[in-house]
Amino acid sequence: MSECKSAKNKARCNCSWEPCSRKGLCCDCLAYHWSLGELPACLFPDAVEKTYDRSLRKFIEIYKGKA
């Protein structure tokens, strides 16, 4: 298994939730959000991420029709 590149991941993480313990740990972040029926912050534009609406519905709304 590859070594986690948490420092590199954290540098490009746009999550604005400050007490988040999963920043830079993409596999943990994805598992956490998916368990809630959400997607992680990195899949949303910054302005949308700051609303904390990380729902599948919001993701589809943003990217529907974009290729």
C-alpha positions in Angstrom: 0.0 0.0 0.0 1.2 3.5 -0.8 2.3 5.8 2.0 -0.2 8.6 2.8 0.8 11.9 1.4 -1.0 13.8 4.1 1.2 16.9 3.9 0.7 17.3 0.2 -3.0 16.6 0.5 -3.4 19.1 3.3 -1.7 21.8 1.2 -4.5 21.6 -1.4 -7.4 20.8 0.9 -10.1 23.4 0.7 -12.0 22.2 3.8 -13.0 25.3 5.9 -14.1 23.3 8.9 -11.3 24.2 11.3 -11.6 21.5 14.0 -11.5 18.7 11.3 -9.1 16.0 12.2 -9.2 14.4 8.7 -7.5 17.2 6.8 -4.9 15.6 4.5 -6.2 12.1 5.2 -8.3 11.7 2.1 -9.3 8.1 2.6 -10.6 8.9 6.1 -12.3 12.1 4.9 -14.0 10.3 2.0 -15.1 7.4 4.3 -16.5 9.8 6.9 -18.5 12.0 4.4 -19.7 9.0 2.4 -21.1 7.5 5.6 -23.2 10.6 5.9 -24.3 10.6 2.3 -22.0 13.5 1.5 -18.9 14.2 -0.6 -15.8 15.8 0.7 -15.0 19.5 0.4 -12.4 19.0 -2.3 -15.1 18.1 -4.8 -16.8 21.5 -4.4 -15.8 25.0 -5.5 -14.6 27.1 -2.5 -17.8 29.3 -2.4 -20.0 26.2 -2.2 -17.8 24.4 0.2 -18.1 27.2 2.7 -21.9 26.6 2.9 -21.2 23.1 4.2 -23.8 21.7 1.8 -21.8 18.7 0.6 -24.8 16.7 -0.5 -25.0 14.6 -3.6 -27.9 16.8 -4.7 -25.7 20.0 -4.5 -22.8 18.2 -6.3 -25.1 17.2 -9.2 -26.7 20.7 -9.3 -23.2 22.3 -9.7 -21.8 19.9 -12.3 -24.9 18.8 -14.2 -24.3 19.4 -17.9 -20.6 20.2 -17.5 -18.2 17.8 -19.2 
